[in-house]
Amino acid sequence: MHSHDHSHAHGQEVSAEERLALLKYMVQHNAHHAEELHDLAHGCEGEAADLLHQAVTDIEESNKKIEAALKLLEG
């Protein structure tokens, strides 16, 4: 596992460049978490393992949506 800072500039304007950079970072960050969950799921059994695998799928689906938004924002 790892630790990380989740500080954000809520309520403050960010430039388009900063927004794109943050979204790209989030895709990678989420993918890393999905890998961690996948590994953790293999140490579980039954419904818990199933739910963790579903969570991985949910993260992957979320990343697809973020990537689609990125494409729109990048033009």
Secondary structure, DSSP 8 states (H G I E B T S, - for coil): ---------TTS---HHHHHHHHHHHHHHHHHHHHHHHHHHTT--HHHHHHHHHHHHHHHHHHHHHHHHHHHHH-
